[in-house]
Amino acid sequence: MSGGFFDYNQYKIAQIADDIEFIIQDNDSTKKNEYDEDIGNHYPKEIIEKYKEAVIVIRIAEKMVTRIDYLESGDDGEESFLERWKEEIE
């Protein structure tokens, strides 16, 4: 199994991005939760656009941490680190 330098915490970063995507998806929902409240936050478009920007940045950060993790764990060498960084992040 690859990685492990950061104790696989980069997957927590990915989970945050997933959670924000659920907020975006449910923003306009009028479905009710167990307290009979809308599950949607009904944020204006401007806020949802910022959330979408955040998801992009968080996904990039998760990829960055993964690449560093592989290098620090010895799963990638310096050359493959730089190649994969260029392919996945730039």
C-alpha positions, 0 to 999 in steps of 0.5 A: 500500500502506498503512502502513509506519511500523513497517516492517510489524512489526505482522504479527510481533505477529499471528504471535506470537498465531498461534503461541500459538494453535498451542500451545493447540491442540496442548497435549493432543496425543500425536502425536510429533515427530521425537525421539519426544516428544509435541508437546503440552506438557500444561499444566494448564487454568489455564495454557492459560486464561492463554495464551488471555487473552494471545492476546486482548491480543496481537491487540488490541495488533496492531490498535492498532499498525496504527491508529497505523501508518496515522495516522503513515504518513498513510493515516488522518487524525486523525478516521478514526484515532479512528473506526477505533480505536473500531470495532476496539479499543474 
